[in-house]
Every structure is written in structure tokens, then in C-alpha cells.
């Protein structure tokens, strides 16, 4: 239910659900949202439905503990089976031991066999190739005036991105967050002002509403291999698998992909051939939890500058070291992470108030 909500709306919805007395059954990839709402987790695993008490983070802990416990039980049973089989093999034809061997064989036949437990899935440990090193100032805006008809979004905006910045844009719906990223990306024309790219700036812009060119005759695998001449096919398959393209899906033509699949593929192409300035508008919308974790791992290792919009608080907390609050044509910078921003705005108990202020 949270896929197309901005952060302010998501926080409102989260608090609303907490006040409701009805039962709530939901599917979500938003870890923070689930940790705030749910008290039980149902998991589809190996064609079975498993039930776990607690929120999502508690489920993850329990699942790891269960895997360790079940693995030990399976290992012990396999050892016991091996001992019995060895005894039967050695003594079934020995007169003095034949009855005992037969008894153990019957016990083995009655034994309830444990299935080998499946380990919890892990995120793909992807590392960006090193991007071209840019100048200290990645990009700058000076005296920007931007309007949509009579709607004035920015008047006299000055803003710049420094090399190595890891910045999240937050603010109420319609404040101009996506417009600012589009201005930086060169995707929209502004009425007045100057946009200057820094030395060696190689810019990449990802948005759910903008598809990077995909060759309709290419397969999914072709697109990734052509994006980076240095990537091996087995690496491409591994990365595609972590982004929910599995087995025969990597041979699908790009012209038959859904909007979400195209979005994931475009995002993946940035990872294998990265810019040194990466602008991202809601990159996690079409990703499951494990894929979000894979993306976080990749972006944590990314050596370029990152500016992004997200409604995923967990994603924000993992990546942002600077917060830009956008509202009513002004951009206020906070030289710290999301919790620092909440602290400075005295909003620890009311995140939504801080974002909409």
C-alpha cells in the first residue's frame, strides 16, 4: 500500500493504521513501515506458509535462530542415519547381530526424516565499478527561477552538490523535490538562472517515470552486458538474479517487460556502469526487501556523489549523511543524517511535522 506514497503521506498512513481496531493483513517491502505496524509475519517458504510472532526485524532474528537450530537437528539426524546404515551394512549377515541390525533398520524406516533447512536468502554483495573521479563541486545551480504556469516553484535558488555528498531530499508533496532533481539532471527548462556541471561530471538520473533507452530487440541479459564491457556473463546473471530477474526471465525481450521490470533494469544499468553523480527519484518503489538490501550495499560502496528522494525511512537512514528539506521554494540543508534532522527540528516524536513544516 505504500509504493506510491511520498514520505509525508506514508508517515500519516502509518500512524493512522496504529489507531485502527480492525485486523490488517498487508504485503509490503518497506521494512520500517512493517516494524512500526505488524505483530505477526506470514512467510511463504518452500511451498509452505510459516507464521512468526513479532515485527519484521524480530522475524529476521527468529528465522536466523531457527535455521541454526534446524541445521543442527538435521546434521545430527544425518549422522545418526549414517551410523545406523553402517551398523546394518556390517552386521546384517552376522548371525549374532542380525536381529539387532534388523531392529535398527526398522527404526530407521519409521524415523521422521527432517528436510534440509533452506538458509535465509542473502542480498547480493554487489560493488560498483569505480566511477570517473570528478571535481570537488559536482554540480551547481545559481539564481534559478522555475515555474509551471502560474505556479512558482523556485525563485532565486542557489544550490550545489559537493563530491562525495550522500544527500536525501525530503519535504511535503508538491514542494518541488522531483523538480529540483530534474533541474539538476537537465531534464526540465527553467526560466532564469545558471546550471553548471563540475569538472569531469558524468551524470546519471533515475526516475520511476523516465525510462532510459532500452533496445526493444535486446534481451534483459543483453542490456546489462552492453552497459559495461568489463562485466562477465556470470556476474551479470548474479546481479540480475538479485534484482528479481531469474532463470528464463533474463532472456525476455525488453519490449515485453512491465513498467516495474523496465524500472529495475534501468536501475541495474546504472550499477554496472556508474556515473560520478547519481540522482535518484524513489529508486526502491518496484524492489522487494532483499533487492533493496542489495541496492543499499551497492550504494554504501559507491564512490560518487548521491542525491535521492525516497519514502523508505530504512533506506534513508542507511545512506543519507545530509538532509535537504524542501518546502515553499526554499531548500534548507542539515549537515547530518535523518535522525540529526529530526533532532534539529525538535521532531523526534513527530516525523511528519518535521517534513511538512
VENRA-V840407 format. One record per run of one state. SS is the DSSP state (2 for helix, 1 for strand, 0 for the rest). FROM is the first residue (numbers start at 1). LEN is the number of residues. If there is no record, write none. Layout:
((SS/FROM/LEN) (SS/FROM/LEN))
//
This chain:
((0/1/6) (2/7/13) (0/20/11) (2/31/7) (0/38/2) (1/40/6) (0/46/2) (1/48/6) (0/54/2) (2/56/36) (0/92/6) (2/98/13) (0/111/26) (1/137/12) (0/149/2) (1/151/12) (0/163/3) (1/166/5) (0/171/6) (2/177/9) (0/186/6) (1/192/6) (0/198/5) (1/203/5) (0/208/2) (1/210/1) (0/211/8) (1/219/1) (2/220/8) (0/228/5) (2/233/10) (0/243/4) (2/247/5) (0/252/1) (1/253/1) (2/254/3) (0/257/2) (2/259/14) (0/273/4) (1/277/5) (0/282/7) (2/289/12) (0/301/4) (1/305/5) (0/310/3) (2/313/7) (0/320/2) (1/322/6) (0/328/2) (1/330/5) (0/335/3) (2/338/7) (0/345/6) (2/351/6) (0/357/1))
//
